[in-house]
Amino acid sequence: MILENVISDARDPSAVRWDIELQDGHIQSISPSKASPDTPSQLLLPPLCHPHIHLDKAYILTCNNRSSPQHPDYSDLCPTSGSFNEALVNTSRAKERYTPEDLYLRGSQLLATSYTQGVTSMRAFVELDHVTGTLPLNVAIRLKRDFAHLLELQICAFAQDPIFSTAHGDANRAIIDHALAEFGKSIGALGTTPYVETSREGSLMNIKWAITKALAHNLHLDFHLDYTLEPPSSSPTQRPLTYSVVEFLKEHNWARIADSSKTIVLGHCTQLSMLGNAERKTLAEAIVASRLPIHFVGLPTSDIFMMGRPGPDSDLSHNRPRGTMHIPSMIEELGLSACIGVNNTGNAFTPFGTGDPLQLASWAIGIYQVGTVKNAELLYDCVSNRARRAIGLDEGEQYSQIRKGQKLRGMLLLRNQEVVELPGVLRKSTMAISSRQRLSLKDVIWDPPESSLRSIVR
């Protein structure tokens, strides 16, 4: 296999182009490209990663399957208010209809679409509770096996519902315990949602339980946390739960006991955007000083769809706060480890979007109001290397200095076109329009290429 006219350092579009011969995914020879300056180049980039995406809930509203015993109809569950509570209720109703065939089809569609977009790794959440049992996990294990030659699927056994409150809390917790005991070798992470408990005491019990179980089973840990825009109180009993997670991790000696590769991911955390600058800086300094492997995952498309909605009696109905963590500032100003993820696609929590990490990074420019070249490079990192680090995978190399023997298998290759052909005036004629060339990361983030121009080096 030969890759021709390759730009290996997308931060420098004027860099030397290379012709690269590969064998079994490794560089056999490399030489300056013999292509003419007008020949469209190719960009060699780190592959994309979904650090936080829900597998069993993908495409519930957009699957458009013909109703059958194997493939249920969900069309009656489309949003009417679009609220978070409605999404929870309708998703619970959807779970009652799950079948193995339905879960496998929608899951495989998500994995196939992600791969064509350039994704080679993901943390996939599967919800386990008294309604689903372990069915979503069983299907996820099949998908992990069937797609192993294309991408790395890290399964997160996830408790969306309460595990220490409500009539079903004990049953939900028992299901998770059973799954960890029975399928532990196939599970990579444990996730919970402390804020859904009916009391703060229940939320704290949820956090402590999850930390204990993750340590016992040698798993990554993942919390959906602080999903509100309520102004936080200075009272220790009313602070964002992020503080309690840090305190409990230290009390449980995570840094000493846990495998050094195991990370803690805090997703959403929208309430942190309501902290004052001084308090946010103090929290960040405490996290950095703890040396805990904590990573924040911003989920801006989902957060903004749900957060910042005016109340029914509000006279400020056009005031819509962004309601999501400002990930670039958390990285650059506070020194925190952070990235961004898609979260949901085609369901009541996020009914819109294709799930494309590059499109997410492009939208993030407007969401975060960051428009410099350096910002674009950081946002690409947030859907590739930083995302991989968050879920405990290797960082990946920056391919500015490629060399003989180097492994390129699994890298993302973006192809430029020479022209776009359009129908001409006469039936048999065509119009050939010179294509815009993407030569750097800023070009890729500001104007993401369609999936047909992306491929994974094999």
C-alpha positions as CSV (number, residue, x, y, z in Angstrom):
1,M,0.0,0.0,0.0
2,I,1.3,3.4,-0.9
3,L,0.1,6.7,0.5
4,E,1.0,9.5,-1.9
5,N,1.5,13.2,-1.3
6,V,0.9,13.1,2.5
7,I,1.0,16.0,4.9
8,S,2.1,14.4,8.2
9,D,2.2,17.6,10.3
10,A,-1.2,19.3,10.0
11,R,-0.1,22.2,12.1
12,D,2.2,23.2,9.2
13,P,0.5,23.0,5.8
14,S,3.8,24.2,4.1
15,A,5.7,21.2,5.4
16,V,7.2,18.6,3.1
17,R,4.7,16.2,1.4
18,W,5.7,12.5,1.6
19,D,5.1,9.3,-0.4
20,I,4.9,6.5,2.1
21,E,5.0,2.8,1.4
22,L,3.3,0.6,4.0
23,Q,3.4,-3.1,4.8
24,D,1.2,-4.5,7.5
25,G,0.5,-1.0,8.6
26,H,4.1,0.0,9.2
27,I,6.3,2.4,7.1
28,Q,8.6,0.5,4.8
29,S,9.9,3.5,3.0
30,I,9.4,7.2,3.0
31,S,10.5,9.9,0.5
32,P,9.6,13.4,-0.5
33,S,6.5,13.2,-2.8
34,K,7.0,13.2,-6.5
35,A,3.6,14.6,-7.1
36,S,3.2,18.0,-8.8
37,P,2.3,21.0,-6.6
38,D,-1.2,21.0,-8.0
39,T,-1.9,17.4,-7.0
40,P,-4.4,17.2,-4.1
41,S,-2.7,16.2,-0.9
42,Q,-3.7,13.9,2.0
43,L,-3.7,14.7,5.7
44,L,-2.5,12.1,8.2
45,L,-4.1,12.7,11.6
46,P,-4.7,10.9,14.9
47,P,-8.0,8.9,14.8
48,L,-11.1,10.2,16.4
49,C,-12.5,8.9,19.7
50,H,-16.0,8.9,21.4
51,P,-15.1,9.3,25.1
52,H,-18.8,9.3,26.1
53,I,-21.6,7.9,23.9
54,H,-24.7,5.9,24.7
55,L,-24.9,2.6,22.8
56,D,-28.3,1.2,23.7
57,K,-30.1,4.5,23.2
58,A,-28.7,5.4,19.8
59,Y,-31.2,6.2,17.0
60,I,-34.3,5.3,19.1
61,L,-36.1,8.2,17.4
62,T,-34.5,8.0,14.0
63,C,-34.2,4.2,13.4
64,N,-37.4,4.2,11.3
65,N,-37.6,0.4,11.5
66,R,-40.8,-1.2,10.3
67,S,-42.5,-2.4,13.5
68,S,-42.2,-6.1,14.2
69,P,-41.7,-8.3,17.2
70,Q,-37.9,-8.0,16.7
71,H,-37.8,-4.3,15.8
72,P,-40.2,-2.2,17.9
73,D,-41.8,1.1,16.9
74,Y,-40.7,4.1,19.0
75,S,-42.4,6.8,16.9
76,D,-44.8,7.6,19.7
77,L,-41.9,8.6,22.0
78,C,-40.8,11.8,20.1
79,P,-40.3,14.8,22.3
80,T,-43.2,17.2,22.9
81,S,-41.6,19.5,25.5
82,G,-38.0,18.4,24.9
83,S,-37.4,18.5,28.7
84,F,-34.9,16.3,30.6
85,N,-37.7,14.7,32.7
86,E,-39.6,13.9,29.5
87,A,-36.5,12.3,28.0
88,L,-36.0,10.2,31.1
89,V,-39.7,9.0,31.1
90,N,-39.8,8.3,27.3
91,T,-36.5,6.5,27.4
92,S,-37.8,4.3,30.2
93,R,-40.8,3.5,28.1
94,A,-38.4,2.7,25.2
95,K,-36.4,0.3,27.3
96,E,-39.5,-1.8,27.9
97,R,-39.6,-2.5,24.1
98,Y,-35.9,-3.5,23.7
99,T,-35.2,-6.7,21.9
100,P,-31.8,-8.3,21.2
101,E,-32.3,-7.8,17.4
102,D,-33.3,-4.1,17.9
103,L,-30.3,-3.3,20.2
104,Y,-27.9,-5.1,17.9
105,L,-29.1,-3.3,14.8
106,R,-29.1,0.2,16.2
107,G,-25.8,-0.4,18.0
108,S,-24.1,-1.7,14.8
109,Q,-25.4,1.3,12.9
110,L,-23.8,3.6,15.5
111,L,-20.5,1.7,15.3
112,A,-20.5,1.5,11.5
113,T,-21.3,5.2,11.2
114,S,-18.6,6.2,13.7
115,Y,-16.0,4.1,11.9
116,T,-16.7,5.8,8.6
117,Q,-16.4,9.2,10.4
118,G,-12.9,8.2,11.5
119,V,-13.6,6.9,15.0
120,T,-11.4,3.9,16.2
121,S,-12.2,3.9,19.9
122,M,-15.1,4.7,22.2
123,R,-16.5,4.4,25.7
124,A,-20.0,3.1,25.1
125,F,-22.6,3.3,27.9
126,V,-25.1,0.5,28.3
127,E,-27.9,1.0,30.9
128,L,-28.5,-1.8,33.3
129,D,-31.6,-1.7,35.6
130,H,-34.7,-3.5,36.7
131,V,-36.3,-3.0,33.3
132,T,-33.4,-4.0,30.9
133,G,-31.6,-6.5,33.1
134,T,-28.4,-7.3,31.4
135,L,-29.8,-7.4,27.9
136,P,-28.0,-4.2,26.7
137,L,-24.7,-5.5,28.1
138,N,-25.1,-8.9,26.4
139,V,-25.6,-7.2,23.1
140,A,-22.8,-4.8,23.7
141,I,-20.4,-7.7,24.3
142,R,-21.5,-9.2,20.9
143,L,-20.9,-5.8,19.2
144,K,-17.5,-5.5,20.9
145,R,-16.5,-8.9,19.5
146,D,-17.9,-8.3,16.0
147,F,-16.3,-4.9,15.5
148,A,-13.0,-5.7,17.2
149,H,-11.1,-5.6,13.9
150,L,-12.2,-2.0,13.3
151,L,-12.4,-0.2,16.6
152,E,-11.9,-0.5,20.3
153,L,-15.2,-0.7,22.1
154,Q,-14.8,0.0,25.9
155,I,-18.1,-1.0,27.6
156,C,-19.3,1.1,30.5
157,A,-21.9,-0.6,32.7
158,F,-24.1,2.3,33.5
159,A,-26.7,3.1,36.2
160,Q,-28.8,5.9,34.7
161,D,-31.5,5.3,37.4
162,P,-31.2,5.6,41.2
163,I,-29.5,2.7,43.0
164,F,-30.0,4.0,46.5
165,S,-33.5,5.5,46.4
166,T,-37.0,4.9,44.9
167,A,-38.8,1.6,44.9
168,H,-36.4,0.1,42.4
169,G,-33.0,1.4,43.8
170,D,-32.1,-2.0,45.4
171,A,-33.1,-3.9,42.3
172,N,-31.1,-1.6,40.0
173,R,-28.0,-1.9,42.2
174,A,-28.4,-5.7,42.3
175,I,-28.4,-5.8,38.5
176,I,-25.1,-3.9,38.4
177,D,-23.6,-6.2,41.0
178,H,-24.6,-9.3,39.0
179,A,-23.3,-7.8,35.8
180,L,-19.9,-7.0,37.3
181,A,-19.6,-10.5,38.8
182,E,-20.8,-12.3,35.6
183,F,-19.4,-10.2,32.8
184,G,-16.6,-8.3,34.5
185,K,-13.9,-9.3,31.9
186,S,-15.9,-7.7,29.2
187,I,-16.6,-4.4,31.1
188,G,-14.1,-1.6,31.0
189,A,-15.8,1.0,33.1
190,L,-18.4,1.6,35.8
191,G,-20.7,4.6,35.5
192,T,-23.5,6.1,37.7
193,T,-25.7,9.2,37.9
194,P,-25.5,10.4,41.5
195,Y,-27.8,13.4,40.9
196,V,-30.9,11.2,40.1
197,E,-31.1,10.0,43.7
198,T,-33.9,11.5,45.6
199,S,-31.7,13.0,48.4
200,R,-28.1,14.3,48.8
201,E,-27.5,11.4,51.2
202,G,-28.4,9.0,48.4
203,S,-26.2,10.8,45.9
204,L,-23.2,10.5,48.3
205,M,-23.9,6.8,48.9
206,N,-24.1,6.4,45.1
207,I,-20.6,8.0,44.7
208,K,-19.0,5.9,47.5
209,W,-20.5,2.7,46.2
210,A,-19.3,3.3,42.6
211,I,-15.7,4.1,43.8
212,T,-15.6,1.0,45.9
213,K,-16.9,-1.2,43.1
214,A,-14.5,0.3,40.5
215,L,-11.6,-0.4,42.8
216,A,-12.7,-3.9,43.6
217,H,-13.2,-4.8,39.9
218,N,-10.2,-2.8,38.5
219,L,-12.4,-0.6,36.3
220,H,-12.4,2.9,35.0
221,L,-14.9,5.2,36.8
222,D,-17.4,7.5,35.1
223,F,-19.9,9.8,36.7
224,H,-22.7,11.8,35.1
225,L,-22.6,14.7,37.5
226,D,-24.0,18.1,38.5
227,Y,-26.5,18.3,35.6
228,T,-28.1,21.6,36.6
229,L,-27.6,25.4,36.2
230,E,-28.8,26.1,39.8
231,P,-26.4,28.5,41.4
232,P,-24.3,26.5,43.8
233,S,-24.5,27.2,47.5
234,S,-21.4,27.8,49.6
235,S,-22.7,25.4,52.2
236,P,-20.7,22.1,52.3
237,T,-23.9,20.2,52.0
238,Q,-25.1,22.0,48.9
239,R,-21.9,22.3,46.9
240,P,-21.6,20.6,43.5
241,L,-21.1,16.9,43.9
242,T,-17.8,17.2,42.0
243,Y,-16.3,18.3,45.3
244,S,-17.5,15.1,47.0
245,V,-16.1,12.9,44.3
246,V,-12.7,14.4,44.7
247,E,-12.9,14.0,48.5
248,F,-14.1,10.4,48.4
249,L,-11.5,9.4,45.8
250,K,-8.8,10.7,48.2
251,E,-10.5,9.0,51.2
252,H,-10.5,5.7,49.3
253,N,-6.8,6.1,48.3
254,W,-7.6,5.8,44.6
255,A,-4.2,7.2,43.5
256,R,-2.5,4.5,45.6
257,I,-4.8,1.5,45.1
258,A,-6.1,1.8,41.6
259,D,-4.2,0.5,38.5
260,S,-2.3,3.5,37.2
261,S,-4.1,3.3,33.9
262,K,-7.5,3.7,35.4
263,T,-9.1,7.1,35.0
264,I,-12.0,9.0,36.5
265,V,-14.3,10.8,34.1
266,L,-16.7,13.5,35.1
267,G,-19.3,14.2,32.4
268,H,-21.7,17.1,32.0
269,C,-20.9,19.0,35.3
270,T,-22.9,21.9,33.9
271,Q,-23.2,23.5,37.4
272,L,-19.5,24.2,37.4
273,S,-20.1,26.8,34.7
274,M,-22.1,28.7,37.5
275,L,-19.1,29.0,39.8
276,G,-17.3,32.3,40.2
277,N,-13.8,32.5,38.7
278,A,-12.1,32.3,42.1
279,E,-14.0,29.3,43.3
280,R,-13.5,27.5,40.0
281,K,-9.8,28.2,40.1
282,T,-9.6,26.8,43.7
283,L,-11.4,23.7,42.7
284,A,-9.1,23.2,39.7
285,E,-6.0,23.7,41.9
286,A,-7.3,21.1,44.4
287,I,-7.9,18.6,41.6
288,V,-4.4,19.1,40.1
289,A,-2.8,18.9,43.5
290,S,-4.6,15.6,44.3
291,R,-2.8,14.0,41.3
292,L,-5.9,12.0,40.7
293,P,-6.4,11.0,37.0
294,I,-9.6,13.1,36.7
295,H,-10.8,14.0,33.2
296,F,-13.8,16.3,32.4
297,V,-15.9,15.5,29.4
298,G,-17.9,18.3,28.0
299,L,-21.1,17.2,26.1
300,P,-22.1,20.6,24.6
301,T,-24.7,19.6,22.1
302,S,-26.6,17.5,24.6
303,D,-26.1,20.0,27.5
304,I,-27.3,23.0,25.5
305,F,-30.4,21.1,24.3
306,M,-31.3,20.4,27.9
307,M,-29.9,23.2,30.0
308,G,-30.9,26.8,30.2
309,R,-34.5,26.4,29.4
310,P,-36.7,29.2,30.7
311,G,-39.5,28.3,33.2
312,P,-43.1,28.3,32.0
313,D,-43.7,31.7,33.8
314,S,-40.4,33.3,32.9
315,D,-40.5,36.8,31.3
316,L,-37.0,36.1,29.9
317,S,-38.0,33.4,27.4
318,H,-35.2,34.4,25.0
319,N,-32.5,34.2,27.6
320,R,-30.9,30.8,26.9
321,P,-27.6,30.2,28.8
322,R,-25.1,27.9,27.0
323,G,-25.2,25.7,30.1
324,T,-22.1,23.6,29.4
325,M,-18.5,23.5,30.7
326,H,-16.1,25.8,28.8
327,I,-13.7,23.0,27.9
328,P,-11.0,25.1,26.2
329,S,-10.7,27.4,29.2
330,M,-10.6,24.5,31.6
331,I,-7.6,23.1,29.7
332,E,-5.7,26.3,29.0
333,E,-6.5,28.5,32.0
334,L,-7.1,26.0,34.8
335,G,-4.7,23.2,33.7
336,L,-7.3,20.5,33.9
337,S,-7.6,17.3,31.7
338,A,-10.6,17.6,29.5
339,C,-12.2,16.8,26.2
340,I,-15.5,16.8,24.4
341,G,-18.0,14.0,23.4
342,V,-21.2,13.5,21.5
343,N,-23.2,11.7,24.3
344,N,-26.4,10.9,22.4
345,T,-27.6,10.8,18.9
346,G,-31.1,10.2,17.6
347,N,-32.9,10.0,21.0
348,A,-34.9,12.2,23.3
349,F,-31.7,13.6,25.0
350,T,-30.2,14.7,21.7
351,P,-32.6,14.1,18.8
352,F,-30.3,16.0,16.3
353,G,-26.9,15.6,14.7
354,T,-24.9,12.8,13.1
355,G,-22.7,11.9,16.0
356,D,-19.6,13.1,14.0
357,P,-16.8,14.2,16.4
358,L,-15.4,16.5,13.8
359,Q,-18.8,18.3,13.4
360,L,-19.0,18.5,17.2
361,A,-15.6,20.1,17.3
362,S,-16.7,22.6,14.6
363,W,-19.9,23.5,16.4
364,A,-17.7,24.0,19.6
365,I,-16.0,27.0,17.9
366,G,-19.3,28.9,18.2
367,I,-20.5,27.3,21.4
368,Y,-17.2,28.3,23.2
369,Q,-16.6,31.4,21.1
370,V,-13.0,30.3,20.2
371,G,-11.9,31.1,16.7
372,T,-8.2,31.1,16.5
373,V,-6.0,28.6,14.7
374,K,-4.6,27.4,18.1
375,N,-8.2,26.9,19.3
376,A,-9.0,24.7,16.2
377,E,-5.9,22.6,16.9
378,L,-7.0,22.2,20.6
379,L,-10.5,21.2,19.6
380,Y,-9.1,18.5,17.2
381,D,-7.1,17.2,20.2
382,C,-10.3,17.2,22.3
383,V,-11.9,14.6,19.9
384,S,-8.8,12.6,19.4
385,N,-5.8,12.3,21.7
386,R,-7.4,14.0,24.8
387,A,-10.5,11.9,24.4
388,R,-8.4,8.7,24.3
389,R,-6.5,9.7,27.4
390,A,-9.7,10.4,29.2
391,I,-10.9,6.8,28.8
392,G,-7.5,5.3,29.6
393,L,-6.1,4.6,26.2
394,D,-2.7,5.6,24.9
395,E,-2.3,9.2,23.8
396,G,-1.2,8.3,20.3
397,E,1.7,10.0,18.5
398,Q,1.8,13.3,16.8
399,Y,3.0,12.5,13.3
400,S,5.1,15.5,12.6
401,Q,8.3,13.4,12.4
402,I,7.3,10.2,10.6
403,R,10.1,7.6,10.2
404,K,10.7,4.1,8.7
405,G,9.3,1.3,10.8
406,Q,6.7,3.5,12.4
407,K,3.2,2.1,12.8
408,L,0.5,4.1,10.9
409,R,-2.3,1.5,11.1
410,G,-5.3,3.1,12.7
411,M,-4.4,6.6,11.7
412,L,-7.0,8.8,10.0
413,L,-6.4,9.8,6.4
414,L,-8.2,12.8,5.0
415,R,-8.3,13.0,1.2
416,N,-8.6,16.2,-0.8
417,Q,-10.5,16.3,-4.1
418,E,-9.2,18.1,-7.2
419,V,-12.6,19.1,-8.6
420,V,-16.3,18.8,-7.9
421,E,-18.3,17.8,-10.9
422,L,-21.8,19.3,-11.5
423,P,-24.3,18.8,-14.3
424,G,-23.8,21.3,-17.1
425,V,-26.4,23.1,-19.3
426,L,-26.4,20.3,-21.8
427,R,-27.5,16.8,-20.8
428,K,-24.1,15.3,-21.4
429,S,-21.9,18.1,-20.3
430,T,-20.5,18.7,-16.9
431,M,-19.1,21.6,-14.9
432,A,-15.8,21.0,-13.0
433,I,-15.3,23.3,-10.1
434,S,-11.9,23.3,-8.3
435,S,-12.3,22.0,-4.8
436,R,-11.2,23.8,-1.7
437,Q,-8.1,22.1,-0.2
438,R,-7.9,21.2,3.5
439,L,-4.3,21.5,4.4
440,S,-4.3,21.9,8.1
441,L,-6.2,21.2,11.3
442,K,-7.9,24.6,11.2
443,D,-9.3,23.6,7.8
444,V,-10.6,20.3,9.1
445,I,-12.2,21.9,12.2
446,W,-13.6,25.0,10.6
447,D,-15.0,23.0,7.6
448,P,-15.2,19.3,8.4
449,P,-14.8,17.0,5.4
450,E,-17.6,14.7,4.5
451,S,-17.2,11.1,5.6
452,S,-16.5,9.9,2.0
453,L,-13.1,11.7,2.2
454,R,-12.1,10.0,5.4
455,S,-10.5,6.6,5.8
456,I,-8.6,4.6,8.4
457,V,-5.2,3.4,7.5
458,R,-5.3,-0.4,7.6
